[in-house]
Amino acid sequence: MPKLTETFARKVPQTKSGTAKHWDSEIKGLVLFVGKRSKTWYFQKDVGGQTQRKLIGRFPVIPADAARQTAMGFALEWGRGAGKKIQMGAPTLQAALDAYLARPKLRSETHKSGMRQQFDLHLKDWLRLPLDEISKSMVADRHRSMAATPSGANHVLKYFRTVWNYARRVHDLPESPTMAIEWYEEAPAVHIIEDLAAWRHTIEALDNPIHRVFYELLLFTGLRKSEAFTLTWKNVREDHIHLPMTKNGRSFDLPILQVHHEILAPMRGLNEKWVFPSPKSKYGHITNATRLKWSPHTHRRTFATVAMEAGILEEIVGRLLNHTPLSITGQRYVKPSIDALRPSMETVCESLCKRTGAPSHRKEKL
């Protein structure tokens, strides 16, 4: 093993692939990690049968003498038992994510699954890194690399910031490195389905009948796509749809009518559990649908817009959409029953039937 001097650190070549580790011959635990682009000092020691590693810093920002002094300080503290807090180290991003998602008050399983998918898709190479090794420049570079989808870039790194800040409650971490990001501007989406007759023509031309019913149910209920994807028959009741857990962390009961049962009629008998089954999906239900020029969420906005135009108060529209009321009174005191919301649902569906050119028997039963 060499002595990790300034000359050695400067001359040791970068690797063509992977990481080379160079241990100091004098200070046990001091190691220089050399990769394709960087050289980084660490102090590492086995504690309680587990390897604990503490970041010292990048070379040449941290010169060899400073790295050696820091390592000797760690060795002294750890050796006399005063460094327990340091020994624990920062958690990996994977561990921090797992801890965040294990919170009892966190949102639905669908939200948790979606968050894991985002980290696996965009931050997978960071999951095994301790949080204190994820730098501001790494975060800013990752955000810029996703510039093609500005909204997606913002959401992924804001999720990262949330996980970091949750870990910071327990671990000795600095402010989140996302402070280095210049967030992309996001214009609020306001698209709705302007021509509902054209929408009707489009969905009736879909090859997959399950997808046809999926989109029609979205429009006539205002459900979120994840709520429809995971809808089970046991939760489709005679007079309402019951959602055990929703995005805002609570259950929800949505009044439904005969028109909704008629929309769902083609799905009856396909699967005992799932309303929208898929034998190819590992979950047993569909997880996506044929793409239209109108997104699933555009169907939800259209439901809300048609409701407002039909004269339904904004507060009632929010209740039908399961939005959290802004006022304390709305949040804690006002709990309208399913029957109280039913006339508003009838009004919305009547207007939608007229605009979409729904089958006459559906209009008559409304």
C-alpha positions as CSV (number, residue, x, y, z in Angstrom):
1,M,0.0,0.0,0.0
2,P,1.4,3.5,-0.8
3,K,1.4,6.5,1.4
4,L,-1.3,8.7,0.1
5,T,0.7,11.9,-0.5
6,E,-0.2,14.9,-2.7
7,T,2.2,13.6,-5.4
8,F,0.6,10.2,-5.4
9,A,-3.0,11.6,-5.5
10,R,-2.0,13.9,-8.4
11,K,-0.3,11.2,-10.5
12,V,-2.5,8.2,-10.0
13,P,-4.4,7.7,-13.3
14,Q,-8.1,7.8,-13.6
15,T,-9.7,4.5,-14.3
16,K,-11.2,3.6,-17.7
17,S,-14.2,1.9,-16.0
18,G,-15.2,1.2,-12.4
19,T,-13.5,2.5,-9.2
20,A,-10.0,1.8,-7.9
21,K,-9.4,2.0,-4.1
22,H,-6.0,3.1,-2.8
23,W,-5.4,2.6,1.0
24,D,-2.9,4.6,3.0
25,S,0.0,2.7,4.4
26,E,0.2,4.7,7.6
27,I,-3.4,5.9,8.5
28,K,-5.6,2.8,8.8
29,G,-9.0,3.6,7.1
30,L,-7.8,6.5,4.8
31,V,-8.7,5.6,1.3
32,L,-8.6,7.4,-2.1
33,F,-11.4,6.3,-4.5
34,V,-10.3,6.9,-8.1
35,G,-12.9,6.7,-10.9
36,K,-13.2,7.8,-14.5
37,R,-13.7,11.5,-13.7
38,S,-13.0,12.1,-10.0
39,K,-10.7,11.2,-7.1
40,T,-12.4,11.2,-3.6
41,W,-11.1,10.8,-0.1
42,Y,-12.9,8.7,2.4
43,F,-12.3,7.3,5.9
44,Q,-13.6,3.8,6.3
45,K,-13.8,1.4,9.3
46,D,-15.7,-1.8,10.3
47,V,-18.0,-1.0,13.2
48,G,-20.1,-3.8,14.8
49,G,-19.5,-6.1,11.8
50,Q,-20.6,-3.5,9.3
51,T,-18.5,-1.3,7.1
52,Q,-19.0,2.4,7.8
53,R,-17.6,5.0,5.5
54,K,-17.3,8.8,5.9
55,L,-16.8,11.2,3.0
56,I,-13.9,13.6,3.4
57,G,-14.0,15.3,0.1
58,R,-12.9,15.5,-3.5
59,F,-9.2,15.8,-4.6
60,P,-7.7,18.4,-5.3
61,V,-10.3,20.5,-3.5
62,I,-9.2,18.6,-0.4
63,P,-5.4,18.2,-0.6
64,A,-3.7,15.1,0.8
65,D,-2.5,16.8,4.0
66,A,-6.0,18.0,4.9
67,A,-7.4,14.5,4.1
68,R,-4.8,12.9,6.3
69,Q,-5.5,15.2,9.2
70,T,-9.2,14.7,8.9
71,A,-8.8,10.9,8.8
72,M,-6.6,10.9,11.9
73,G,-9.3,12.9,13.6
74,F,-11.9,10.4,12.7
75,A,-9.7,7.5,13.8
76,L,-9.2,9.2,17.2
77,E,-12.8,9.9,17.7
78,W,-14.0,6.5,16.6
79,G,-11.3,4.8,18.6
80,R,-12.4,6.3,22.0
81,G,-16.1,5.9,21.3
82,A,-17.0,9.5,21.0
83,G,-17.9,9.3,17.3
84,K,-21.1,7.2,17.4
85,K,-23.0,9.8,15.5
86,I,-20.3,9.8,12.8
87,Q,-20.1,6.1,12.8
88,M,-23.7,5.8,11.9
89,G,-23.1,7.9,8.8
90,A,-25.7,9.2,6.4
91,P,-28.2,6.7,5.0
92,T,-28.2,5.6,1.4
93,L,-30.8,7.2,-0.9
94,Q,-32.5,3.8,-1.0
95,A,-32.7,3.5,2.8
96,A,-33.9,7.1,3.1
97,L,-36.6,6.4,0.4
98,D,-37.7,3.3,2.2
99,A,-38.0,5.1,5.5
100,Y,-40.0,7.9,3.9
101,L,-42.4,5.6,2.2
102,A,-42.9,3.6,5.5
103,R,-44.5,6.6,7.2
104,P,-48.0,5.6,8.5
105,K,-49.7,8.8,7.3
106,L,-48.2,8.6,3.8
107,R,-50.6,8.6,0.8
108,S,-51.9,5.6,-1.0
109,E,-50.1,2.5,-2.2
110,T,-50.4,3.8,-5.7
111,H,-48.6,7.0,-4.8
112,K,-45.8,5.0,-3.1
113,S,-45.5,2.7,-6.1
114,G,-45.3,5.7,-8.4
115,M,-42.6,7.3,-6.4
116,R,-40.5,4.2,-6.4
117,Q,-40.9,3.9,-10.1
118,Q,-39.7,7.5,-10.6
119,F,-36.6,6.9,-8.4
120,D,-35.8,3.6,-10.2
121,L,-36.2,5.3,-13.6
122,H,-34.4,8.6,-13.1
123,L,-32.2,8.2,-9.9
124,K,-31.3,4.5,-9.9
125,D,-27.6,5.1,-10.0
126,W,-27.9,7.1,-6.8
127,L,-29.8,4.6,-4.7
128,R,-26.8,3.0,-3.2
129,L,-25.0,6.2,-2.5
130,P,-25.0,7.8,1.0
131,L,-27.0,11.0,0.9
132,D,-23.9,13.1,1.8
133,E,-22.2,11.9,-1.3
134,I,-24.9,13.3,-3.6
135,S,-23.6,16.8,-4.4
136,K,-25.2,20.0,-5.6
137,S,-23.5,19.7,-9.0
138,M,-24.9,16.1,-9.4
139,V,-28.4,17.2,-8.6
140,A,-28.2,20.2,-10.9
141,D,-26.7,18.1,-13.7
142,R,-29.5,15.5,-13.4
143,H,-32.2,18.2,-13.5
144,R,-30.7,19.7,-16.6
145,S,-30.4,16.2,-18.3
146,M,-34.2,15.9,-18.0
147,A,-34.9,19.3,-19.7
148,A,-36.9,17.6,-22.4
149,T,-39.6,17.1,-19.9
150,P,-39.5,20.1,-17.6
151,S,-42.4,19.1,-15.4
152,G,-41.1,15.6,-15.0
153,A,-37.6,17.0,-14.1
154,N,-39.1,19.2,-11.4
155,H,-41.2,16.5,-9.9
156,V,-38.5,13.9,-9.7
157,L,-36.0,16.3,-8.0
158,K,-38.7,17.7,-5.7
159,Y,-39.5,14.1,-4.6
160,F,-35.7,13.7,-4.0
161,R,-35.8,16.9,-1.9
162,T,-38.7,15.6,0.2
163,V,-36.9,12.3,0.9
164,W,-33.7,14.2,1.8
165,N,-35.6,16.6,4.2
166,Y,-37.3,13.6,5.9
167,A,-33.9,11.9,6.5
168,R,-32.6,15.2,7.8
169,R,-35.0,15.0,10.7
170,V,-32.9,12.1,12.1
171,H,-29.5,12.3,10.5
172,D,-27.0,15.1,10.6
173,L,-27.3,16.4,7.0
174,P,-26.9,19.8,5.4
175,E,-29.6,21.6,3.4
176,S,-30.8,19.6,0.4
177,P,-28.5,19.9,-2.6
178,T,-31.5,20.8,-4.7
179,M,-30.9,24.3,-3.5
180,A,-28.6,24.5,-6.6
181,I,-31.4,23.8,-9.0
182,E,-33.1,26.5,-11.1
183,W,-36.6,25.0,-11.4
184,Y,-38.3,25.0,-14.8
185,E,-41.4,27.1,-15.1
186,E,-44.5,25.1,-15.3
187,A,-47.7,26.5,-16.8
188,P,-50.8,25.0,-15.2
189,A,-52.5,22.6,-17.5
190,V,-56.0,23.8,-18.4
191,H,-56.9,21.6,-21.3
192,I,-60.3,20.1,-21.5
193,I,-62.2,18.0,-24.1
194,E,-63.8,20.8,-26.1
195,D,-65.6,18.5,-28.6
196,L,-67.3,15.7,-26.7
197,A,-69.0,14.4,-29.8
198,A,-65.6,13.9,-31.3
199,W,-64.5,12.3,-28.1
200,R,-67.3,9.8,-28.4
201,H,-66.4,9.0,-31.9
202,T,-62.7,8.5,-30.9
203,I,-63.3,6.1,-28.0
204,E,-65.9,4.0,-29.9
205,A,-63.2,3.5,-32.6
206,L,-60.7,2.0,-30.0
207,D,-59.9,-1.7,-30.6
208,N,-59.7,-2.5,-26.9
209,P,-63.1,-2.5,-25.4
210,I,-61.7,-2.4,-21.8
211,H,-60.0,0.9,-22.7
212,R,-63.2,2.3,-24.2
213,V,-65.0,1.7,-20.9
214,F,-62.1,3.0,-18.9
215,Y,-62.2,6.4,-20.6
216,E,-65.9,6.6,-20.5
217,L,-65.9,5.9,-16.7
218,L,-63.2,8.6,-16.2
219,L,-65.3,11.2,-18.0
220,F,-68.6,10.3,-16.2
221,T,-67.0,10.1,-12.7
222,G,-64.0,12.4,-12.6
223,L,-61.9,9.6,-11.1
224,R,-58.2,9.8,-11.2
225,K,-56.6,7.2,-13.6
226,S,-55.0,5.3,-10.8
227,E,-58.3,5.1,-8.9
228,A,-59.9,3.6,-12.0
229,F,-57.0,1.3,-12.8
230,T,-57.2,-0.3,-9.3
231,L,-61.0,-0.3,-9.0
232,T,-62.4,-3.6,-7.7
233,W,-65.9,-5.0,-8.1
234,K,-66.4,-5.3,-4.3
235,N,-66.1,-1.5,-4.2
236,V,-68.6,-0.9,-6.9
237,R,-71.8,-0.7,-4.9
238,E,-75.4,-0.2,-6.0
239,D,-75.4,3.6,-5.2
240,H,-71.8,4.5,-4.9
241,I,-68.1,3.6,-5.6
242,H,-66.0,3.2,-2.5
243,L,-62.3,4.0,-2.7
244,P,-60.6,2.7,0.5
245,M,-57.5,5.0,0.1
246,T,-57.0,7.9,-2.2
247,K,-54.3,10.4,-3.0
248,N,-55.1,12.7,-0.1
249,G,-54.8,9.8,2.4
250,R,-58.4,9.1,3.1
251,S,-61.2,7.0,1.9
252,F,-63.9,8.4,-0.5
253,D,-67.4,7.4,-1.5
254,L,-68.6,8.7,-4.9
255,P,-72.3,8.6,-5.7
256,I,-73.1,6.7,-8.9
257,L,-76.2,6.3,-11.1
258,Q,-77.8,3.8,-13.5
259,V,-75.7,5.4,-16.3
260,H,-72.5,4.3,-14.5
261,H,-73.7,0.8,-14.2
262,E,-74.5,0.7,-17.9
263,I,-71.0,2.0,-18.7
264,L,-69.5,-0.8,-16.6
265,A,-71.9,-3.5,-17.9
266,P,-69.4,-4.8,-20.6
267,M,-66.8,-5.4,-17.8
268,R,-69.1,-7.7,-15.8
269,G,-67.9,-11.3,-15.8
270,L,-64.4,-10.6,-17.2
271,N,-62.7,-10.9,-13.8
272,E,-63.9,-11.7,-10.3
273,K,-61.7,-9.0,-8.7
274,W,-60.7,-6.2,-11.1
275,V,-63.1,-4.0,-13.0
276,F,-60.4,-3.4,-15.6
277,P,-58.4,-6.7,-15.7
278,S,-55.3,-7.4,-17.7
279,P,-53.8,-11.0,-17.9
280,K,-50.5,-9.5,-19.1
281,S,-50.1,-7.2,-16.1
282,K,-48.2,-8.5,-13.0
283,Y,-50.8,-6.6,-10.9
284,G,-53.8,-8.2,-12.6
285,H,-55.3,-5.0,-13.8
286,I,-54.4,-2.5,-16.6
287,T,-51.7,0.0,-15.8
288,N,-52.1,2.0,-19.0
289,A,-54.6,2.6,-21.7
290,T,-54.4,3.4,-25.4
291,R,-53.2,7.0,-25.7
292,L,-55.7,9.6,-26.9
293,K,-55.1,13.2,-27.7
294,W,-56.8,13.8,-24.4
295,S,-55.0,12.6,-21.3
296,P,-56.8,10.7,-18.5
297,H,-56.5,13.8,-16.3
298,T,-58.0,15.9,-19.1
299,H,-61.1,13.8,-18.6
300,R,-61.2,14.7,-14.9
301,R,-60.9,18.4,-15.8
302,T,-63.7,18.1,-18.3
303,F,-65.9,16.5,-15.7
304,A,-65.3,19.5,-13.4
305,T,-65.8,22.0,-16.2
306,V,-69.1,20.5,-17.4
307,A,-70.2,20.4,-13.7
308,M,-69.5,24.1,-13.3
309,E,-71.1,25.0,-16.6
310,A,-74.2,23.1,-15.5
311,G,-74.5,25.4,-12.5
312,I,-73.0,23.2,-9.7
313,L,-71.2,25.2,-7.0
314,E,-67.4,25.0,-7.0
315,E,-67.5,23.6,-3.4
316,I,-69.7,20.7,-4.6
317,V,-67.6,20.0,-7.6
318,G,-64.6,19.7,-5.3
319,R,-66.5,17.2,-3.2
320,L,-67.3,15.1,-6.2
321,L,-63.6,15.2,-7.1
322,N,-62.5,14.4,-3.6
323,H,-60.5,17.6,-3.3
324,T,-59.5,18.7,0.2
325,P,-61.5,21.9,1.1
326,L,-59.4,25.0,1.8
327,S,-61.4,26.2,4.8
328,I,-61.3,24.7,8.3
329,T,-65.1,24.4,8.2
330,G,-64.9,22.4,5.0
331,Q,-62.2,20.2,6.2
332,R,-63.4,19.5,9.7
333,Y,-67.1,20.1,9.9
334,V,-68.9,19.7,6.6
335,K,-69.3,16.1,5.6
336,P,-72.1,15.8,3.0
337,S,-73.7,12.4,2.5
338,I,-73.7,10.4,-0.7
339,D,-77.4,11.2,-1.1
340,A,-76.7,14.9,-0.7
341,L,-74.2,14.8,-3.6
342,R,-76.4,12.6,-5.8
343,P,-78.5,15.4,-7.5
344,S,-75.3,17.1,-8.5
345,M,-73.9,13.9,-10.1
346,E,-77.2,13.5,-11.9
347,T,-76.9,17.1,-13.3
348,V,-73.3,16.4,-14.5
349,C,-74.2,13.1,-16.1
350,E,-77.2,14.5,-17.9
351,S,-75.1,17.3,-19.4
352,L,-72.4,14.8,-20.4
353,C,-74.9,12.5,-22.1
354,K,-76.2,15.4,-24.1
355,R,-72.8,16.6,-25.1
356,T,-71.3,13.2,-26.0
357,G,-74.3,11.9,-27.8
358,A,-74.7,9.0,-25.4
359,P,-77.1,6.2,-26.3
360,S,-80.7,7.3,-26.0
361,H,-81.6,4.7,-23.4
362,R,-79.0,6.2,-21.1
363,K,-80.4,9.7,-21.5
364,E,-83.9,8.5,-20.9
365,K,-83.0,6.8,-17.6
366,L,-81.5,10.0,-16.3
